[in-house]
């Protein structure tokens, strides 16, 4: 679509314009290609896309960071994860070790991220809050098909509720399941281990006397023997836990339901284009199928988690039961698919017709070819990767997260390889820091000489490499004189010399910073 401006746009292509074109001489210069108008709707997807990726990174990175936390490493060392010989051990032995490693995770994702003072808790809160705030700045109405009349009010309400549900991401980050004066996990363990007693507290006796049927139920049930401090802890934990669960419910249940409503409305609005097999409509339909798959899988994984959570929450053997790790992985999969669903919603808007200021639609087929190719490639990568994870999560939930011995042995080998890669990268990082530190602290011309050399380089007075200082020349001459018959230094000394030459800029910059501070 060629954009025209002014009243002359209505006369382009008319009789007068054709006569003018016929009477005017042909132009020897080529006209520039027409440019497409850009509107605010063309970039409305950016906050949602970027914020969703930050939330996705927070969920994935937090789980990896938690594996480095002191509590997890301590529990992992208590297992035979590091001692088992994978080359000689049987599949049954490796499967048993992997199950013990699975139980090193907490019962819920909330317990994993509750400690905001830890490294993994800081990463989760920082990225989730930033991503949630960025996503709330999205005008979600511009990413879907418009409506008119009464449907416009209903659709606007749905979009407002979607924004409100996205805000729960920020609230969830500031509402952990544990704090200085409340903790769901500790209360669960204490209630499970406390013996029952017929002794009632003062409030319970008053309730029994005022409400007979509740009093009879209390007498039959025999409340747990809890002190006043623990009962107050129970009250605080109940209120804080309720706020935490409401925010999680908005994020993992309400928002996918609202996405389903918007998805059905867009499918109804784009039905003619889908039946006509328009390219943009087919691309949107493919992403819509993946989004619909995510909505169903989120609901399935969340219900699966709630079943294990409520059935095993007060179980005395909860920490050693299968529900201890099955519920965690189901909730983690639901949280990850929530972020993926938001990314897909932003990607689907690339193929939706955008209505410009003059009211005319700008179709995806009319955009530049390079932009269309990039959009299709990125959307296809998102759809394939996210769809594969959703299908795998649904299949695991249907299998009750049961693994065969061969699968558990394979997972143990993967974890061991990842642990070895992590230790290798950590050694390389520490070695580079030591080499850099030794280079910066090596004897040389001092900060003043390095600063002078840097100033000469910046002024263009000396474009060659910095000249060696007199002490270095004396040391070099002394070494050559003491060993006249050798062909060169040893491999270690040569490598250190090369490293010092490559990092000469670091010495100069350090001297310049010291001079600046002085």
N, C-alpha and C positions, 0 to 999 in steps of 0.2 A: 504494500500500500504506500503510495507516494503522498507525503503530507504536504498540504497546501495551506496557505495563510492568506487572510484578507478576503475581500469580496471578489477578487479576480479568480479565486478558485472555482467559483460557480460557472465561470465562462470558459474555463479551459476545455478545449475539445469542441467548442461550438462553432457555428459558421464563421463568425468574425475572426476567431483565432485561426481557422483554416485558411481564410483569405489572406490574413496577414502573413502566415507562414508561406503561402504560395507566392506572394508578391515580394517577400524579402529574399535577398540573395543567400545562398547557402553559406553557412559559417564554416570556416576552416579549422576552428578550435573545437575540441570535443568538450561537451558539457560534463560537469562532475556527476557522479552517480547520485541518485536520490538517497537522502538520509532518512532513517526512520525516527519518528518522534519517541522520546523517552518520557516516561511518567513515573510517578512515585510508586506505582504498583509493580514496576519492573524490579525494584530492589526491596520490596516489602518482605521478601522471604529471608533476607540476610540475617536479621536478628534471631529469628527462629532457628535457622540452620546453624549459625555459629553457637548460639546458646545450647542447642541440643547436643552438638558435638562436645561442648565443654562438660555437660552432664554425663554423656557417654564416657568421656575420658575419666571423669571422677569415679564412676562406678568401676571401670576396668582397672584403673591405676590404684585405687584404694585396696582392692583385693590382693594385688601384687605387693603393695606396701605392707599389708597386714601380715603377709608371710614372713616379713622381716622384723616384725614386732617382737619384743622380748618374751611376751607371754606365749605367742605361737611357737617361737623357736625353742622355748623351754619344754613345751608339751611335745614338740616334734622330736626333741632329743630323748625324751623318755620312751619313745617308741624305738623300733629297730630300723628306722628309715636310713640312717647313716651307716649302720653296721652290717646290714644284710648284704651278702655277696650275690649280686644279680646274675653272675656267670654260673654259679653253682647251685643257687637256691631253686627250689621247685616252684611251680606256678601257684600251688596252694599256699606256700609260705609267703611268697611275694604278694598274693592277694590279701592275706591276713595283715601284712604290714601296711598295705595301702589303705585298708579299711581303718586301721588305727590312725593313719595320717589324715584321713577325712574327718575323723572325730576331733582333730585339733582345732577345727573351725568352731565358732560359736553356734548357738542354736538358731539365731536370726541374723539378718543383715543389720538390724538396728543395734544389736549388741556389738557388732564389728565396728561400727562408726560412732559409738556413743562417746568415746574418749576423744574429745576435740583437742586435748593437749598433746596427744601422741602425733607421730609423724603421719600415719595413715588417716587419722581423724582430721588433722589440719588440711591435708590434701583434699579430702572429701568435702569439707565445709567450704574451702576457698573456691574450688572449681564449681561445686553445685550452686553456691550463692551467685557467683558471677554468671554462670549459664542461665540460672533462673531469672535473674534481673534482665539479662539480655533478651530472653525469650518473651518476657512480659511486655517488652516494648514493640512487639509485632502487632500490626493491625491485621488480625486474622481474617476479617471480612474481605480483604483484598486478595486472599489466597484461594478463594472458592468462588463458585458461581453466585451471582447476585440474585436477589429476590425482589418482588414488588408486592405492594398491598400489605395484607395481614401477614403474609409469609416473611416479609422483610423484618417485621418486628420480632417474630419468633426466631428467625435465623440470627438476628442481632443479639437476642437474649442468649442463644446458644454460644455465640462467639464470646460474649461477655463472661459466660460461665467457664468457657475454655481458658480465658485469661486468668480468671480467679483460681482455677484448678492448677494452672502453671505456677501461680504465686505460692501454692502449697509446697513447691520444691524448695523455696527459700525458707519457709517456716519449718519444714521437716529438718533442714540442716541445723536449725537452732532449737530443736525439740528432741534431744537424744533420749533414749530409753533409760539412761542412768545418769546420776549426778552426785554431788557431794552428800545430799541428804535423802536420796531415793535411788533405788536400784531394783529393776525387775528381776534380773537373774539371781541376785542374792536372796531376794524374798522368795523366789520359786524354790530354791534349794532348801531354805529354812522351813518353809511350810511343808515340803515333802518329807523332811527328816524329823519334824517336831512330833512328839507323842500327843495323842488325844487325851483330853482331860475333861472331867465333868465340872470343874471349877469355872464359874462364869465371871466375867468382869462386871464392873459396876453398871456400865451402860447396858450390857446384856441382861442383867437382872431386872433393870427398869423396863426394858422392852418386853421381857417375859411376863412381867406383872401387868403391863398396860394392854398388850395384845396377846390374848391367850393362845391363839393358834400358832403364832410365831414363836411364843415361848415353848410350846410343846415341841415344835420342830427343832428348836435349839437344844432342848433337853435330849431329844432322840439323837441328834447329830453329834453332840458333844464337840464344842469348838476346840480349836487348837489352843494349847497352853502358851499364850503369848504375853509378854510383858507390855506395860503401857507404852514404852518406847517403841517396841516393835509394832504395836497396833497403830501408833501415829505414823510410823514409817509406811505401814500398809496404806493408810489414807493418802499420804503424799504421793506414793507410787501409783495409786489408783487414778488420781487426778492427772498426774503428769503422763501416765501411760495412756489415758483416754485421749488427751490432746495429741499425743504422738500417733495413736492409731487413726484418729480422724484425719490428720494431715496425710498419713500414708494412704488412707482410703480415698481421699480426693485425688491423689496422684496416680494410684494404680487401678482404681475402679471407676471413679466418676469421669476422669478425663478420657479413657478409652471409650466409654459409652457415648460421650459427646462427640468424639471423633467418628464413631459409627453413624451418628445422626448426620453429620456434615458429609460424610462419605456417601450416604444414601441420597442426600439432596443433590450432590454434584453428579452422581450417576444418573439421576432423573433429569437433570438439566442438560447433560451432555449426551443423552440417549440418541437424539437424531444424528449427531456427529459420529457416535460409536457405530450406529447401524450403517452409516455411509462409509465406514472404514477410513475415516480421516487419520492421517499419520499421528497428529498430536493427540487425538482421542484414543487411539490404540496404545500409545505410550502411557497416557494417563491411566488407562484401564489396567495395564500390566502392574503399575505401581499400586493401584487401588486393590488389586488382588493380594499383593504382599501386605498392604496395610490391613486388609480384612483378616488375613492369616494372623497377623500380630495381635489384633484385638481378641480373637478367639484364644490364642495361646496364652496371652496375659491372664485372661479370665481362668483358664484351666490351671495354669501354674499357681495362681494366687489361691484358688480353692484347694488345690493340692497342699499348699503350704499351711493354710488355715486348718485343714483336717489334722495334720500331724502336730501343729502347734497346740491346738486345744486338747487333743487326745493325749499328748505327752507332757503338757506344761507342768502339771502337778505330779507327774509320775516319779517316784523315788529313784527309779532306774533310768531316768530320762537321759542322763549324760552318757550312758553306755548302750542306749538303744539305737536302732536304725533311724528313728525319727530325728535324732540329734543332728545328723548331717543331711538327711533327705529334705527336711524342711528348709534348711539354709540354702541349698542349691536351687530349690524351686523358687524361693523368694528372690534370690539373686538373678535368676533367669527372667523373672517378671520385671524387676527393676531395669535390667539391661534392655529388654524389649520395649519398655516405656520410652527410653531415650531413642531407640531405633525408630519407634513409631513417629516421634516428633521430627526426626530427620527425614523420614519418608514423606511426611506431610509437607515439609518445606520443599522437598524435591519435586513433589507432584505439582506444586504451583508453577513450576517452570513451563508446563505444557497447557496451563489454563489460559484462555483468552483474556487479555488485560484490556480494560476499557479506559480509553484516554479521556482527556479533558473535554474533547468535543463530542464524546459519547460513542465514538466508533470503536469497534473491537480491533485489537492487534493480535492476530493469530500467531501461533508458534511457527507455522509453515512460512510465514512472511519475514521471519527474522534472518539475520546473516547465517550463512552456511556453517562458518566456523563455530559460532555460538550454539547452533543446533547440534553439531557433532559432539561438542564437549558436554552439553547437557544430556544427550542420549547416553554417552559413554559413562558419565558419572552416575546417572540414574540406574543404568544397567548393573554397574558394580555394586551400588547400594542394594538393589533388589536381590541380586544373587547372593551376596554375603549375608544380609539380614534374613532373607527367606530361608537360607540353609540353617542358620542358627535357630530360627523359630520352629522349623520342622524337627530338628534334632531335639529341642526342648520338649516339644509335644510328644515325640516318640519315647523319650526318657520318662516322662510323666506317665504315659500309658503302660510302660514297663515297670512302674513303681520304683524307678531308679535302681533297679537290680542289675548288677554287673556279673558277668561270668568271670571265672578265675583268669582266663586268658586276657580279658579286657582290663581287669585290675592289674595284672602283671605288666601289661603294656603301659598303663597309666603310671605305674611306679617307675618304669624306665624313662618315661617322658619327664617326670618330676626330677629324677636324678640327673638327666641331661641338662635340664634347665638350671638345676643347682650348680652343676659343674660350670656351665656357661656364665652364671652370675659370679662365681668365685674367680673365674678367669678374667672377666671384665673388671672386677674389683681390684685384682692384682695389677692389671695394666694401668688402671687409674691411679693407684697408689704409687706405682713405679714412675709414672709420668710426673706426679707431684714431687717426688723425691728428686728426680733429675732436674726439674725446673728450679726447685729450691736450692739445690747444690750449685746450679749455674748462676743464680742470682746472688748467692752469698760467696761466690768464688773471689779470691783476691784479684784485684784489678786496679784500674786507675782511680777508683773511688767515685762517689756520686758526682763530685764536681767535674771530673774528667768526662764521665759519661754524659752529663748534662751539656758540657761544651761540645762534645761530638754531635749530640742530637741537634743542638742549635745550629751547628755548621751544616748539617744535612738539611735542616728545614730552610735555611737561608740559601741553599744551593751552592755554598762555598766548596763543599767536598761531596762529590757524588759517588765516590768509591767506597769500599768497605772501610770501617773504622780501623785506624792504625793500632797495632798492638802497643801496649804500654811498655815503658822501659823494664819494669820488673819481669814482665812476661818474656821480653826479648832476652833478658839475661838468663832466665830459666831455660828458655829454648836453646840459647847458645851453650849453656853449661851442659845440658843433656846431650847435645850433639858432640861436644868435645869429650865428654866422658865415655861415649860409645861411638867411636869413629867408624868401626867396621860394620855396624848393623845396617840393614836395608831400610828399616823404619821402626816405628813404635809397634808395640803389640796390638792385637785386635781390640782389646778392651780400651787401651789408651787412645787408639785411633777413633773408636766409636764415641768416646767422651769428647774428643776434640771436635769431631763433626757435629755433635749435639750442641756444643758451646757455640760453634759458628752459626748454626741454624737458629739459635735462640739469642743472638746478639741484640736483636731488637728489644727483647725483654729487659736486658740489662740497661740499655739506653733509656727505655721508658721508665724503669725504676729510678734511675738517677734523676730524670727530669721531674718525676713526681716528688722526690725528696727535695730538690731545689725549689720547686713550687711551694711545698709546705714550709720550708725555711723562710 
